[in-house]
Amino acid sequence: MEANQKEKIITDMESSFRKQVKKDKLTSAALLVYSEKQEIHLNIAEGAMHPDQPAYMASVGKIFTSVLISIFYEKGLLTFEDQLTNYLDHDFVKGLHIYKGKNYTNEIKIRHLLNQTSGLYDNFRPLLKHLLNNPNFNMSPQEAITWAKNHQKPHFPPGKGFKYTDTNYHLLGLIIEKISGLPFHEAITQYIYLPLNMMNSSVLHYSTPLDPDTQPIADFYINEKNLTNHKGYAGLDYAGGGVVSTREDMLTFMKALVTNKLITRETLDKMKADKAKYELGIDYGYGIMQFKTVPVLMPEIFNVWGHAGATGAYMFYHPKLDSYYIGTFNDFSYERKGVRFMLLKLIGQQAKIK
């Protein structure tokens, strides 16, 4: 493909992004597309947002949590088959998983938390409703888990199904704290942000970026309500998705993961291989969503892996195109529309480049 044709496709991707934001009257959004092979490095923002401004990445942060666990695995500090009860206080986890009268708490393994097969209930969605109705709402991650234990019911025995929940990743965050002796936000800084020189990244309401001159976080919304400065939100997301970062920092992280600078290829393959069915065309490994071919519904060109978040945030790698897609629409109304935009308007366009 000639250079001017490639430039047209890049221009079309940018135009599609800006039109999408304006069409739905979103306050702000950002987009990064990177491909060394195709010489693409698009980093743009729309609305009240700067291309270098950090954004709350919602559940995209789960891949950071799973990588932290995998770093500890490679250091010999845990195994994926370990029981969660090996690491957490007995009184805290007592009765955590009682399904149809049987206590399965001792059967929950770290791998069940990582690939969302523990059967545990979700703490995020129900408590988000409480937060939206109460400006003074505030819970620690431990309190959020305890609340869910007292008000929710497990879905199935460990390993016998799939249920995506933040409770699983809150528990992983507490395991990380137990092993490292550090608060979760300090562990992620020590083992990921610092080694990769991710100077503009933090954990929502828990830490500040390493670079003190980093721009403030972009606002994010649910039902036109600005949640950015609600301090109570921190305990709800935590290790389930509290990462705040720029697109360039996220690109640094994802490239390091793809090129085995954080964990080995063997460990990454293990994270992807021990998977469960999320939904049609999507498998879920250890914090990794994997889009796979489904005739008609999911063409091979959309085979990517990474993670998406409730605010229309996404971070994916496309092996065949050797390309990275990172962005956010900063709005809960884009929970599914964000990934759809990535697939159709970005990958669909880029795949035309020969």
C-alpha positions in Angstrom: 0.0 0.0 0.0 1.3 3.4 -0.9 2.2 5.9 1.8 -0.6 8.2 1.0 -3.1 5.4 1.3 -1.7 4.5 4.7 -2.0 8.1 5.8 -5.6 8.1 4.7 -6.4 5.1 6.9 -4.7 6.7 9.9 -6.7 9.9 9.2 -9.8 7.8 9.0 -9.1 6.2 12.4 -8.6 9.6 13.9 -11.7 11.0 12.2 -13.8 8.0 13.4 -12.6 8.6 17.0 -13.4 12.3 17.1 -16.8 11.8 15.4 -17.7 9.1 18.0 -16.9 11.4 20.9 -18.8 14.3 19.5 -21.8 12.2 18.4 -22.4 10.9 21.9 -21.5 14.2 23.5 -18.8 12.6 25.7 -16.8 14.9 27.9 -13.4 13.5 27.0 -11.7 10.5 25.4 -8.2 9.4 24.3 -6.7 7.0 21.8 -3.4 5.5 21.0 -2.6 3.1 18.1 1.0 1.9 17.8 2.6 -0.4 15.2 6.3 -0.3 14.6 5.9 -2.6 11.6 3.4 -0.3 9.9 5.0 2.9 11.2 1.9 4.0 13.1 2.1 6.0 16.3 -1.2 7.8 16.8 -1.8 9.5 20.2 -4.8 11.8 20.3 -7.5 13.1 22.7 -10.8 14.8 22.3 -12.9 17.0 24.4 -11.6 18.3 27.7 -8.6 16.0 27.6 -4.9 16.2 26.6 -3.1 13.4 24.8 -0.6 13.2 27.7 -3.2 13.3 30.4 -3.7 10.2 32.7 -7.0 8.4 32.7 -8.7 6.0 35.1 -8.4 2.6 33.2 -11.0 0.7 35.2 -10.8 -3.1 34.8 -7.8 -2.8 32.4 -6.0 -2.7 35.7 -6.7 -6.4 36.3 -3.9 -7.3 33.9 -1.5 -5.4 36.2 -2.7 -7.4 39.2 -2.4 -10.7 37.4 1.1 -9.7 36.2 2.1 -8.9 39.8 1.0 -12.3 40.9 2.9 -13.9 38.0 6.1 -11.9 39.0 5.8 -13.4 42.5 5.2 -16.8 40.9 8.5 -16.5 39.0 10.2 -15.5 42.2 9.0 -18.7 43.9 6.9 -16.7 46.4 3.6 -18.5 45.4 2.2 -21.0 43.0 -1.1 -20.7 41.1 -2.3 -23.8 42.8 -2.0 -22.3 46.3 -5.1 -21.9 48.4 -6.1 -18.4 49.2 -6.4 -19.4 52.8 -2.6 -19.9 52.9 -2.2 -16.1 52.7 -5.2 -14.4 54.3 -6.4 -14.2 57.9 -8.7 -17.0 58.9 -11.3 -14.9 60.5 -11.4 -12.6 57.4 -12.1 -15.4 54.9 -14.2 -17.6 57.2 -17.4 -18.5 55.4 -16.3 -16.7 52.3 -17.7 -19.3 49.9 -20.7 -21.3 51.2 -22.6 -22.8 48.3 -25.8 -24.8 48.9 -24.8 -25.4 52.5 -21.2 -26.5 51.8 -18.2 -24.4 52.7 -15.8 -24.3 49.7 -13.5 -21.6 51.0 -10.5 -23.9 51.5 -10.9 -25.1 47.9 -10.4 -21.6 46.3 -7.0 -21.5 44.6 -5.1 -18.4 43.3 -5.7 -19.7 39.7 -9.5 -19.6 40.4 -9.2 -15.9 41.4 -7.1 -15.1 38.4 -9.3 -16.7 35.7 -12.6 -15.8 37.4 -13.7 -19.4 38.2 -13.8 -19.1 42.0 -17.6 -18.9 42.0 -17.5 -15.9 44.3 -19.9 -13.0 44.2 -19.2 -9.5 42.9 -18.7 -6.6 45.3 -18.2 -3.8 42.8 -21.6 -3.4 41.0 -23.9 -3.6 44.1 -21.6 -1.2 46.1 -21.4 1.2 43.2 -25.1 1.7 43.5 -24.6 2.6 47.2 -21.8 5.0 46.3 -23.9 6.8 43.7 -26.6 7.4 46.3 -24.3 8.4 49.1 -21.6 11.1 48.7 -20.0 10.0 52.0 -19.7 6.3 51.0 -16.4 4.9 51.9 -15.2 1.3 52.3 -11.8 -0.4 52.4 -11.2 -3.4 50.1 -11.5 -5.7 53.1 -14.8 -4.1 54.1 -16.1 -4.4 50.5 -15.3 -8.1 50.5 -16.9 -8.6 53.9 -20.0 -6.7 52.8 -20.3 -8.9 49.7 -19.9 -12.1 51.9 -22.7 -11.0 54.1 -25.1 -9.8 51.3 -24.3 -11.9 48.2 -24.3 -15.6 47.4 -21.7 -17.7 45.5 -22.6 -18.9 42.0 -21.0 -22.3 41.9 -18.2 -24.4 43.5 -14.6 -23.3 42.7 -13.5 -24.3 39.2 -17.0 -25.3 38.1 -18.0 -22.2 36.0 -17.1 -18.6 35.1 -18.3 -15.5 36.9 -16.5 -12.2 36.3 -16.2 -10.4 39.7 -14.0 -7.7 41.3 -14.1 -9.7 44.5 -11.6 -12.2 43.0 -9.2 -9.4 42.2 -9.6 -7.6 45.6 -8.5 -10.9 47.2 -5.5 -11.1 44.8 -4.6 -7.5 45.9 -4.6 -8.6 49.6 -2.5 -11.6 48.7 0.0 -9.3 47.0 0.1 -7.1 50.1 0.7 -10.2 52.3 3.5 -11.5 50.2 5.2 -8.2 49.4 4.7 -6.6 52.8 3.6 -3.5 50.9 0.3 -1.8 50.3 -1.0 -2.7 46.8 -0.2 0.7 45.3 3.4 0.5 46.5 3.8 -3.0 45.2 2.6 -2.0 41.7 5.0 0.9 41.8 8.0 -1.1 43.0 7.5 -4.1 40.6 6.0 -2.4 37.5 6.0 1.4 37.4 9.6 1.9 38.6 11.3 -0.8 36.5 9.5 0.3 33.4 9.9 4.1 34.1 6.1 4.6 34.0 6.4 8.1 35.4 2.9 9.2 34.9 1.0 6.3 36.4 -0.6 5.8 39.8 -3.5 3.9 41.6 -6.7 5.9 42.0 -6.8 7.8 45.3 -4.0 5.6 46.7 -0.9 7.1 45.1 0.5 9.9 43.0 2.6 9.5 39.8 6.4 9.4 40.1 6.6 12.5 38.0 5.2 15.3 40.2 4.5 17.4 37.1 2.0 14.8 35.7 -1.3 16.3 34.6 -4.3 15.6 36.8 -6.5 12.6 36.0 -9.2 13.1 33.3 -12.7 13.1 34.6 -14.8 9.9 34.3 -18.6 9.6 34.5 -21.6 7.4 35.1 -25.0 8.6 34.1 -23.5 12.1 33.7 -22.3 12.0 37.4 -18.6 12.8 37.8 -17.0 10.1 39.9 -13.4 11.3 39.6 -13.0 12.9 43.0 -15.2 10.6 45.0 -12.7 9.2 47.5 -14.9 6.2 48.4 -14.5 4.9 44.9 -10.9 3.8 45.7 -11.9 0.9 47.9 -14.3 -0.4 45.3 -11.8 -0.7 42.5 -8.4 -1.2 44.2 -6.7 -4.3 42.7 -9.7 -4.9 40.4 -8.9 -1.9 38.3 -7.5 1.2 40.1 -4.7 1.9 37.6 -4.5 5.5 36.4 -2.1 6.0 33.5 -1.3 7.8 30.2 -1.6 5.9 27.0 2.2 6.1 26.5 2.8 4.5 29.9 0.3 1.8 29.1 2.0 1.2 25.8 5.3 0.8 27.7 3.7 -1.8 30.0 2.1 -3.7 27.2 5.2 -3.8 25.1 7.2 -5.0 28.1 4.6 -7.8 28.6 4.6 -8.9 25.0 8.4 -8.8 24.7 9.0 -10.7 28.0 10.6 -7.9 29.9 8.2 -8.4 32.9 7.7 -12.1 32.9 8.9 -15.0 30.8 7.2 -16.2 27.6 6.5 -19.5 29.4 4.6 -17.7 32.2 2.7 -15.5 29.8 1.6 -18.5 27.9 0.5 -20.2 31.1 -1.6 -17.1 31.9 -3.3 -17.3 28.6 -3.7 -21.1 28.5 -5.5 -21.6 31.8 -8.6 -20.0 30.6 -12.4 -20.1 30.9 -15.2 -19.0 28.5 -16.1 -15.4 29.2 -18.7 -15.3 26.5 -19.1 -16.2 22.8 -15.8 -15.4 21.1 -13.9 -14.4 24.3 -11.9 -16.5 26.7 -10.5 -15.3 30.0 -7.1 -16.3 31.3 -5.2 -14.8 34.2 -6.4 -11.2 33.8 -6.3 -11.6 30.0 -9.3 -11.4 27.7 -8.6 -13.3 24.5 -10.8 -12.7 21.4 -11.0 -15.8 19.2 -12.4 -16.6 15.9 -16.1 -17.4 15.6 -17.3 -17.8 12.0 -19.3 -14.8 10.8 -19.5 -13.2 14.3 -15.8 -12.8 15.1 -13.5 -12.9 12.1 -9.8 -13.9 12.5 -8.7 -10.3 12.0 -10.1 -9.5 15.4 -8.0 -12.0 17.4 -6.5 -9.8 20.1 -5.6 -10.1 23.7 -5.6 -7.7 26.6 -8.3 -6.2 28.8 -11.3 -3.8 28.7 -12.9 -1.6 31.4 -16.3 -0.3 32.3 -15.5 3.3 31.3 -14.9 2.3 27.7 -11.2 1.8 28.5 -9.2 -0.9 26.6 -5.7 -2.1 26.1 -5.1 -4.8 23.6 -2.3 -6.3 21.5 -2.9 -7.7 18.0 -0.2 -10.4 17.3 -0.8 -10.7 13.6 -0.6 -6.9 13.0 2.0 -6.5 15.8 -0.1 -3.5 17.0 -1.3 -2.0 20.2 -4.6 -0.3 20.9 -5.0 1.7 24.1 -7.8 4.2 24.9 -10.7 5.3 26.9 -14.0 7.1 26.6 -14.2 7.9 30.3 -17.8 7.0 30.5 -19.7 3.9 31.8 -22.1 4.1 28.9 -19.1 2.8 26.8 -18.5 -0.4 28.7 -19.1 -2.5 25.5 -19.0 0.3 22.9 -15.3 1.0 23.6 -14.2 -2.5 22.5 -16.6 -2.4 19.6 -15.1 0.8 18.4 -11.6 -0.7 18.7 -12.5 -3.7 16.7 -14.5 -2.1 13.9 -13.0 1.4 13.6 -9.4 0.8 14.4 -8.5 -2.8 13.6 -11.0 -2.9 10.7 -9.3 0.1 9.2 -5.7 -0.9 9.9 -6.2 -4.4 8.5 -6.5 -2.7 5.0 -2.8 -1.8 5.1 -0.7 -4.3 3.2 
